[in-house]
Amino acid sequence: MDLENLKKTWDKLPTEKQLDESQLMKMIEHRTKSLIEKIDRNIKIGFGVLFVLIVIFALDDLILSPILMKEFGEDIHIPGWIIIISVFSNFLIITTFIYFVIKYYRVKKGCDMNCNLKETLIKIIDTLKIYRTMFYLALITFLFAIGTSFLTGMYKGFLEGVQEKGMVLTEVQGDKIALVVLIGLAILVFLTGLVFFFLSWGFKKLYGNYIYKLKLTLLELQEIQD
C-alpha cells in the first residue's frame, strides 16, 4: 500500500479509529522488516545458486573440458589468456556476491544497534545499488569470457578443418568464410543473450525489485516525517 492509498484509508476511518503518526510509522517499520526478511531469505538462495555455479565451473574445468580435448584431439591447445579470463570472470562473480553479503550484514547489524529506520533504509538501498553495479560488471566480464572462448574455438576449429583439406585460409572462398562468421556470431549472440537474460532476471527477482520497494518505503517515511 503506497502513501496515497494509506491516506485514503486513514480518511475513511471514523474519528475515534483514525491512525496517528506513530501507527503509520509502525506500519512502515513492519513493511521494512518484512522486506529485509525477504532479502535475507534470498541471500540464502543466492548462496545455493553460487554453490551450483562453483560445481558447474569445477566440472567444466576438471572433467568436461579434458574429455572434449581428447575427443577432438590431444594436440588442441587452449590459449593461456583464455584460461586466465575464464578464471578471473568466475572469481569475480563469486567474490562480488561474498562482498555484498558481508557488507549487507555489516550494515544490518550496525543499524540494528545504532540506526533509525530512515538510516537503515538508506544504507540498505545504497548497499543493494552498489551490488547491482558490481553484479552487472561481473556479468559483462563473464559474457566476455564466454564470447572470446567461443570465437577462439570456432576460429581454431575452422582453421584446422581447412588445413586437413590441404588448403590455407587465403584459398577459402570469401562467401564461405562470411557464412561461417555469420553462423558463429548468431550462435554467440543467442548464447550470450540467453545467459544475460537468465542471470539478469534472477538478480532482479532476488534483489533488484527490492531496491524499488525500499525506495518507495523510504519516500513514504519522508513524507510522513515532513
Number of C-alpha atoms within 10 A of each C-alpha: 10 10 17 10 10 13 13 10 13 16 12 10 11 9 9 6 9 13 16 9 11 10 11 18 16 11 12 19 16 12 16 19 13 12 17 17 12 15 16 17 12 16 18 13 13 19 15 12 13 16 13 12 15 15 12 13 16 12 12 13 14 11 11 13 12 12 13 12 14 11 9 10 10 11 8 14 10 13 11 9 11 15 14 11 18 22 15 16 22 18 14 19 20 18 13 16 19 15 12 19 20 11 16 22 14 12 17 17 13 12 18 12 8 9 15 10 16 15 14 20 22 13 16 22 20 14 18 19 15 12 21 20 11 18 21 16 16 22 20 15 19 23 20 16 20 19 17 16 19 17 15 14 16 15 15 15 14 15 14 16 14 16 12 10 8 8 13 13 14 8 8 11 9 11 9 10 12 11 11 15 15 12 11 16 15 11 13 18 13 12 16 17 12 12 16 17 12 11 14 17 12 14 17 13 12 18 20 17 11 19 20 12 15 19 15 14 22 21 15 19 19 11 10 13 9 6
